[in-house]
Amino acid sequence: MSQSKFERDFLHPRYWLTWFGVGLLWLLVQMPYPALLFFGSKLGTASRPFLKRRESIARRNLELCFPDQNPQEHEKLIAENFKSLGMGLLETGMAWFWPDERVRKWFDVEGLDNLKQAQAKNRGVIVVGVHFMSLELGGRVMGLCQPMMATYRPHNNALMEWVQTRGRMRSNKAMISRNNLRGLVGALKKGEAVWFAPDQDYGRKGSSFAPFFAVNNVATTNGTFVISRLSKAAMLTVTMVRKTDKLGYRLYITPEMHNYPDEEQAAAAYINNVIEKEIMRAPEQYLWVHRRFKTRPPGEPSLYL
């Protein structure tokens, strides 16, 4: 499990640029939230000309997932998605640097009792997450409601690893490397709630191919299935989205999942269907710039140009 420990080596000049970026982010998120929302949206829009590859990935993903939508609808969604991308950067700073009382001011929760019921009798809970732009802030908010653990990929930059771990553990218990299966299952068996996001392409190894939106044969990690079988934990989803009708956020905690299949292929299709429903809460805020359909079955051509 990741530990938040400062090292004297972080003061070395090779980290000065990282310190500058972190310091700038800290300074920016001192602005009032309405100003952050305005600035973040403008920042995301301004970044679009410099992220043409990511824009093309988002467009292709939307074409594949929503073939019934016309190009104008896709372009509108992309424009909103980049606004959300810019805001996501600031939300990361909000998650890492805001005090608890300031975070609490801007969110409400729906379904907290679902998590408490699932954890009854000290039962572990697999919290299925979705990669929305506000993911970092969602983790902070969830921890303020009920501290939990989360799986993650360690950062290559040691200073950023310290910064993000320190920020994430302001309201949560621990970070577990996604490769640490033993630690993850052990935490669940002890009755912990552990966040796990199965909605990205992790390659062919350890994956099954299942439908996702209108795309057939999408590489879907079997990690959820394996963890469920080994831990016997309950499963539910936790998703936080930015409100569109007023300022702030809403955290959604769904009831415990039932009838989860006992076969990998069927389980992958089941979890993809669950993720689809969560994405549709606010599709413009989802991480469409990720190459979700990069891995194809043997012999099938790439879906990206």
Secondary structure by P-SEA (a helix, b strand, c coil): ccccccccccccccaaaaaaaaaaaaaaacccaaaaaaaaaaaaaaaccccaaaaaaaaaaaaaacccccaaaaaaaaaaaaaaaaaaaaaaaaaccccaaaaaaccccccaaaaaaaaccbbbbbcccccccaaaaaaaaaaaaccbbbbbbbbccaaaaaaaaaaaaccccccccccaaaaaaaaaaabbbbbbbcccccccccbbbbbccccccccccaaaaaaaaaccbbbbbbbbbccccccbbbbbbbcccccccccaaaaaaaaaaaaaaaaaccccccccccccccccccccccccc
